[in-house]
Amino acid sequence: MKKKVWGGRFKQRLDPLADKFNSSIHFDKRLYPYDIKGSIAHCRMLAKKGIIREDEAKKIIDALNEIKDELDKGKISFGGYEDIHSLVEDRLIEKIGDIGRKLHTARSRNDQVSLDTRMFLKDAIEDVLKKIKILQLALIEKAEENIDIVIPGYTHLQRAQPVLLSHHLMAYYEMLKRDKERFRECRKRTDIMPLGSAALSGTSFDLDRDMVREELGFKEISRNSMDAVSDRDFIIDFIYASSMLMMHLSRLSEELIIWSTQEFGFIDIPDSFATGSSIMPQKKNPDVLELIRGKTGRVYGSLISVLTMMKGLPLTYNKDMQEDKEPLFDTYDTIKDCLEIMERLIRNISFRRERIKDALRGGYITATDLAEYLVKKGVPFRTSHEIVGRIVLYAIEKGKELMELSLDELKGFSDLIEEDVYEWLDPIKSVEKKEIYGGTGPKHVRRMIEEAKKEILEEDE
């Protein structure tokens, strides 16, 4: 058991089981690059303010860089340390002696861990934003490739109205666009530099917090030391944004799973993204999509975990807060994997055009168009709705689709119906009439695809 940085006040060593229970090194070790980067900035500031000498600062910084190199190369064992902060400090003192003990001047692990986590999360958010953009590009490309395919649109999982497949795919682009907005908002609230708050009350040393902020690339400095060391809102924000993202990925997964069934048969999932059965030789299962759907619950669980952990904590720091990192790390690892696998899968699925065309022939999916046709002839909509309802019932009883009804049959319900009605009963022409902004009309959908590409390009700039 390593000597504790807080051990001076204690007579007894920590019980081995309590030591293991208290330790966070097994998960917070991934923060070491940020811990060292933050320590170097803190050290430079201490030297600038004359709190330590310049030659001492140089020895500390040189040693910290050596420690980072050793950690990068796996030369340091994490065993026996309480947390990553203790490991770095212990190794520093081993290398340069008492000078290393000066690094922690005007700093607490409370503001240190907040700093490390915020730096980690800023990088994580940038990575997630890039991965969302790549998935959006995959959806745009798939929408462009299949701009001519019309599919049944659904409500209540019942055939409703015809829509462009591209319009359907671009709906997920819009969901992902909102996800990016949430992550960007989270980034704003993460981009606050807490170092200098110390344990909870600040410090009597005259620190240059703005120098540290600038060196570490933060936009703002925390305004209240008590809030700074106890704030975990930014972590909750991230997991909430991730939960929304996973909900959208889960919905997309569900639709692709349904579309891949023999009952629907709209898409083919490549063998490279499917698995088989240990007993049924014929099976081809969409396990990758099912896992994305399943991992959504995992991220939701992380959100509830941190919310519940924080809900009753008095100011300021409490050890409960150590329980924030595993849900945070797991959430990040989960969503980046799901984004990557979904992007690859989207690029590799193919659409079964003939099967989709067959699906357009059933379900009376142009009934609303027929109602609008009558409205344009002067019939009030509610009356038109009732007339078309009777026409559909008649067609069901006769075993016909709307397009198969003769003009005489249709005129039996309204003398206003003429030969031009068949243009309104054709699913392809139905889509072409929906050129309203936000609708499924081909010209509009093409414009939306171009707007989406422009949005992505502007992000890059």
C-alpha positions in Angstrom: 0.0 0.0 0.0 1.5 3.3 -1.1 1.8 6.2 1.4 -1.2 8.5 1.3 -0.9 12.1 0.4 -3.3 12.8 3.3 -1.7 10.4 5.8 -0.1 12.9 8.2 -3.1 13.2 10.4 -3.7 9.4 10.8 -2.2 7.0 13.3 -3.4 3.8 11.5 -2.9 2.6 8.0 -6.1 2.2 5.9 -7.6 -1.2 6.1 -6.7 -3.1 2.9 -10.3 -3.7 1.9 -11.2 0.0 2.7 -8.1 1.0 0.6 -9.3 -1.0 -2.4 -12.9 0.3 -1.9 -11.6 3.9 -1.8 -9.4 3.6 -4.8 -10.3 5.1 -8.2 -7.0 4.4 -10.0 -8.4 1.5 -12.0 -10.7 3.9 -13.9 -9.3 7.4 -13.5 -5.9 6.4 -14.8 -7.1 7.4 -18.3 -7.0 11.0 -17.1 -3.2 11.0 -16.7 -2.5 13.1 -19.9 -4.8 15.8 -18.6 -3.5 15.6 -15.0 0.0 16.1 -16.2 -1.0 18.9 -18.6 -2.9 20.7 -15.9 0.0 20.2 -13.5 2.5 21.8 -15.9 0.3 24.8 -16.4 -0.2 25.2 -12.7 3.6 24.9 -12.2 4.4 27.6 -14.7 1.9 29.9 -13.1 3.4 29.3 -9.6 6.8 30.2 -11.0 5.5 33.3 -12.7 3.9 34.5 -9.5 7.2 33.8 -7.5 5.5 31.1 -5.4 8.2 28.7 -6.5 11.6 29.4 -8.2 12.0 29.2 -12.0 14.7 26.5 -11.6 12.4 24.5 -9.5 9.6 24.8 -12.0 11.9 23.6 -14.8 12.8 20.5 -12.8 9.1 19.8 -12.0 8.1 20.2 -15.6 10.9 18.1 -17.0 10.0 15.4 -14.6 6.3 15.6 -15.4 7.1 15.2 -19.1 9.2 12.1 -18.2 6.4 10.6 -16.2 4.0 11.2 -19.1 6.4 9.5 -21.5 6.7 6.5 -19.1 2.9 6.3 -18.8 2.5 6.5 -22.6 4.9 3.6 -22.9 3.3 1.5 -20.1 6.4 1.6 -17.9 4.6 2.6 -14.7 2.4 0.2 -12.8 -0.9 1.7 -11.5 -1.1 -0.8 -8.7 -1.2 0.4 -5.1 -2.1 4.0 -5.8 -5.3 5.6 -4.6 -5.9 7.7 -7.8 -4.0 9.0 -10.8 -3.2 12.3 -9.0 -1.4 10.5 -6.2 0.5 8.4 -8.7 1.8 11.4 -10.6 2.7 13.3 -7.4 4.4 10.2 -5.9 6.5 9.6 -9.1 7.4 13.3 -9.2 8.8 13.2 -5.7 10.7 10.0 -6.4 12.4 11.7 -9.4 13.2 15.1 -7.9 12.7 14.9 -4.2 11.3 17.7 -2.0 11.0 20.0 -5.0 8.2 17.8 -6.3 6.3 18.4 -3.0 5.9 22.0 -4.0 3.7 21.3 -7.0 0.6 20.9 -5.0 0.9 24.4 -3.5 -2.5 26.3 -3.8 -4.2 23.3 -5.3 -6.5 20.5 -4.0 -7.5 17.2 -5.5 -11.0 18.7 -5.5 -10.2 21.4 -8.1 -7.6 19.1 -9.8 -10.0 16.3 -10.5 -12.6 18.8 -11.8 -10.0 20.3 -14.1 -8.8 16.9 -15.4 -12.4 15.7 -16.1 -13.3 18.9 -17.9 -10.3 18.7 -20.1 -11.1 15.1 -20.9 -14.7 15.9 -21.6 -13.8 18.8 -23.9 -11.8 16.4 -26.1 -14.5 13.7 -25.9 -17.2 16.2 -27.1 -15.0 17.2 -30.0 -14.6 13.5 -30.9 -18.3 12.8 -30.6 -19.2 15.8 -32.8 -16.8 14.6 -35.5 -18.3 11.1 -35.4 -21.9 12.5 -35.6 -20.9 14.5 -38.6 -19.5 11.4 -40.4 -22.7 9.6 -39.7 -24.7 12.5 -41.1 -22.6 12.4 -44.3 -23.3 8.7 -44.6 -27.1 9.5 -44.4 -26.7 12.3 -47.0 -24.9 10.1 -49.4 -27.4 7.3 -49.0 -30.3 9.7 -49.5 -28.7 11.1 -52.7 -28.0 7.6 -54.1 -31.7 6.6 -53.6 -33.5 9.8 -54.3 -35.9 8.1 -56.7 -37.2 5.5 -54.3 -40.7 6.0 -52.8 -41.6 4.0 -49.8 -44.7 3.7 -47.6 -44.5 6.1 -44.7 -45.9 4.8 -41.4 -47.9 5.9 -38.4 -48.7 3.5 -35.6 -46.5 1.1 -37.7 -49.4 1.0 -40.2 -49.0 2.2 -43.8 -50.0 5.8 -43.9 -48.8 7.9 -46.9 -46.1 7.5 -49.6 -42.8 9.4 -48.9 -39.4 9.5 -50.5 -36.9 7.1 -48.9 -34.5 10.1 -48.9 -36.9 12.2 -46.9 -37.1 9.4 -44.4 -33.3 9.1 -44.1 -32.9 12.9 -43.8 -35.2 12.8 -40.8 -32.4 11.2 -39.0 -30.0 13.8 -40.2 -32.2 16.4 -38.5 -32.2 14.4 -35.2 -28.4 14.2 -35.3 -28.2 17.9 -36.0 -30.1 18.5 -32.7 -27.8 16.1 -31.0 -24.8 18.2 -32.1 -26.5 21.3 -30.8 -26.9 19.6 -27.4 -23.2 18.6 -27.3 -22.1 22.1 -28.2 -24.2 23.5 -25.4 -22.6 21.0 -23.1 -19.2 22.0 -24.3 -19.9 25.6 -23.3 -20.7 24.6 -19.8 -17.7 22.3 -19.7 -15.3 25.0 -20.9 -14.8 26.6 -17.5 -11.4 26.4 -15.7 -11.9 25.5 -12.0 -8.2 25.4 -10.9 -7.6 27.9 -8.1 -10.7 26.9 -6.3 -8.5 24.6 -4.1 -10.5 22.5 -1.7 -13.6 24.8 -1.6 -12.7 28.3 -0.5 -10.0 29.4 -2.9 -6.5 30.1 -1.6 -4.5 32.9 0.1 -1.8 32.7 -2.7 -2.0 35.4 -5.4 -2.6 33.1 -8.4 -2.8 34.1 -12.0 -5.9 32.0 -12.9 -6.2 33.6 -16.3 -2.7 32.5 -17.3 -3.7 28.9 -16.5 -7.0 29.3 -18.3 -5.2 30.6 -21.4 -2.5 27.9 -21.4 -5.1 25.1 -21.0 -7.4 26.5 -23.6 -10.4 27.3 -21.5 -12.9 30.0 -22.4 -13.9 31.0 -18.9 -12.8 30.8 -15.2 -15.1 29.5 -12.5 -16.6 32.4 -10.4 -17.5 30.5 -7.2 -15.0 28.1 -5.6 -17.6 26.1 -3.8 -19.6 25.6 -6.9 -16.5 24.8 -9.0 -15.4 21.8 -6.9 -18.9 20.4 -6.5 -20.3 21.0 -9.9 -21.0 17.9 -12.0 -23.7 19.4 -14.1 -21.4 19.3 -17.1 -21.1 15.5 -16.8 -24.8 15.1 -16.4 -25.3 17.4 -19.5 -23.0 15.1 -21.5 -24.7 11.9 -20.5 -28.1 13.5 -21.1 -27.0 14.6 -24.6 -25.6 11.1 -25.1 -28.9 9.5 -24.0 -30.8 11.6 -26.6 -28.2 10.6 -29.2 -28.6 6.9 -28.3 -32.4 7.2 -28.4 -32.1 8.4 -32.0 -29.6 5.7 -32.9 -31.9 3.2 -31.3 -34.9 4.4 -33.3 -32.9 4.1 -36.5 -31.7 0.6 -35.5 -35.3 -0.4 -34.8 -36.4 0.7 -38.3 -33.5 -1.0 -40.0 -34.2 -4.2 -38.1 -37.9 -4.1 -39.1 -37.0 -3.3 -42.7 -34.6 -6.2 -42.8 -37.3 -8.8 -41.8 -38.8 -11.1 -44.4 -42.2 -9.5 -43.6 -40.9 -6.1 -44.8 -37.8 -7.0 -46.9 -37.0 -3.4 -47.7 -33.2 -3.7 -47.1 -30.3 -6.1 -47.2 -27.8 -6.0 -44.4 -24.4 -7.1 -45.5 -23.1 -10.4 -44.0 -20.3 -8.4 -42.4 -22.8 -6.7 -40.1 -24.9 -9.7 -39.2 -24.5 -13.0 -37.3 -26.0 -16.4 -37.4 -27.7 -18.9 -35.1 -26.0 -21.7 -33.2 -28.9 -24.0 -34.0 -30.8 -22.6 -37.0 -28.6 -22.7 -40.1 -30.8 -20.4 -42.1 -30.7 -17.4 -39.7 -29.1 -14.0 -40.5 -29.6 -11.8 -37.4 -29.1 -8.0 -37.2 -27.2 -8.3 -34.0 -25.1 -5.1 -34.5 -28.3 -3.1 -34.7 -29.8 -4.9 -31.7 -26.8 -4.1 -29.7 -27.0 -0.4 -30.4 -30.7 -0.6 -29.4 -29.7 -2.5 -26.2 -26.8 -0.2 -25.3 -29.2 2.7 -25.2 -30.5 1.4 -21.9 -26.9 1.3 -20.6 -26.4 5.0 -21.3 -29.8 5.8 -19.8 -28.6 3.9 -16.7 -25.5 6.1 -16.5 -27.7 9.2 -16.5 -29.9 8.0 -13.7 -26.8 6.8 -11.8 -25.2 10.3 -11.8 -28.4 12.2 -11.2 -29.2 10.0 -8.2 -25.7 10.3 -6.9 -25.8 14.1 -7.0 -29.4 14.7 -5.8 -28.7 14.8 -2.1 -25.2 16.1 -1.8 -24.5 19.2 0.4 -21.8 21.6 -0.7 -19.1 21.1 -1.4 -17.1 18.0 -2.4 -18.2 14.6 -1.2 -16.6 11.2 -2.0 -19.8 10.2 -3.7 -18.6 12.2 -6.6 -16.0 9.7 -7.4 -18.9 7.7 -8.8 -19.2 10.2 -11.7 -16.3 8.9 -13.8 -17.2 5.3 -14.6 -20.6 6.3 -16.0 -19.0 9.2 -17.9 -16.2 7.1 -19.4 -18.6 4.2 -20.2 -21.0 6.6 -21.9 -18.3 8.1 -24.0 -16.9 4.7 -25.0 -20.4 3.4 -25.8 -21.6 6.3 -28.0 -18.4 6.6 -30.0 -18.5 2.8 -30.8 -22.2 3.0 -31.7 -21.7 6.0 -34.0 -18.8 4.4 -35.8 -20.6 1.1 -36.3 -23.9 2.8 -37.5 -22.0 4.9 -40.0 -20.3 1.8 -41.5 -23.6 -0.1 -41.6 -25.5 2.8 -43.3 -22.9 3.0 -46.0 -23.2 -0.7 -46.7 -26.9 -1.4 -46.6 -28.8 -1.8 -49.9 -32.5 -1.2 -50.7 -34.7 -3.8 -52.4 -36.4 -1.7 -54.9 -38.9 -4.2 -56.3 -40.0 -5.3 -52.8 -40.5 -1.6 -51.8 -42.5 -1.0 -55.0 -44.8 -3.9 -54.2 -45.4 -2.5 -50.7 -46.7 0.7 -52.3 -49.6 -1.2 -53.8 -51.2 -2.0 -50.5 -52.7 -0.1 -47.6 -54.7 2.6 -49.4 -51.8 5.0 -48.8 -53.1 7.6 -51.2 -56.5 8.0 -49.4 -55.5 11.4 -48.0 -54.6 12.5 -51.5 -58.0 11.6 -52.6 -59.5 13.6 -49.8 -57.4 16.6 -50.7 -58.5 16.1 -54.4 -62.1 16.5 -53.3 -61.3 19.5 -51.2 -59.8 21.2 -54.2 -63.1 20.5 -56.0 -64.9 22.5 -53.3 -65.8 19.8 -50.8 -65.2 20.7 -47.1 -62.4 18.6 -45.7 -64.4 16.8 -43.0 -67.0 15.9 -45.6 -64.3 14.8 -48.0 -62.7 12.7 -45.2 -66.0 10.9 -44.7 -66.5 10.2 -48.4 -63.1 8.8 -48.8 -63.6 6.6 -45.7 -66.6 5.1 -47.4 -64.6 4.6 -50.7 -61.9 2.8 -48.7 -64.4 0.6 -47.0 -66.0 -0.2 -50.4 -62.5 -1.1 -51.8 -61.8 -3.3 -48.9 -65.0 -5.2 -49.4 -64.3 -5.6 -53.1 -60.7 -6.6 -52.5 -59.3 -3.8 -54.7 -56.8 -1.0 -54.2 -57.9 2.6 -54.9 -56.1 2.7 -58.2 -58.1 -0.4 -59.3 -61.5 1.2 -58.8 -63.2 2.3 -62.0 -64.3 5.9 -62.6 -67.9 4.8 -62.4 -67.3 3.2 -59.0 -65.6 6.3 -57.7 -68.3 8.6 -59.1 -70.8 6.6 -57.2 -69.5 8.4 -54.1 -69.2 11.9 -55.6 -70.1 13.4 -58.9 -67.1 15.7 -58.6 -64.7 12.9 -59.2 -63.3 13.0 -62.8 -60.7 11.1 -64.9 -57.9 13.3 -63.4 -58.5 11.6 -60.0 -56.0 8.8 -61.0 -53.1 11.2 -60.8 -54.0 11.6 -57.1 -54.1 7.9 -56.5 -50.7 7.2 -57.9 -48.1 6.9 -55.0 -45.3 8.3 -57.1 -47.3 11.4 -58.2 -48.6 11.8 -54.6 -45.0 12.4 -53.5 -44.4 14.8 -56.3 -47.3 17.0 -55.1 -45.7 17.5 -51.6 -43.3 20.3 -52.6 -44.2 22.3 -49.5 -41.2 23.4 -47.4 -40.4 20.5 -45.1 -42.4 18.1 -47.2 -41.5 15.0 -49.1 -41.5 16.5 -52.6 -38.5 15.5 -54.7 -37.4 19.0 -55.5 -37.6 20.1 -51.8 -35.8 17.0 -50.6 -33.0 17.7 -53.0 -32.8 21.2 -51.7 -32.7 19.9 -48.1 -29.9 17.5 -49.1 -27.9 20.4 -50.6 -28.6 22.5 -47.5 -27.4 19.7 -45.3 -24.1 19.4 -47.3 -23.7 23.2 -47.0 -24.2 23.0 -43.2 -21.5 20.3 -42.9 -19.1 22.4 -45.1 -19.7 25.5 -42.9 -18.9 23.4 -39.8 -15.6 22.5 -41.3 -14.8 26.1 -42.1 
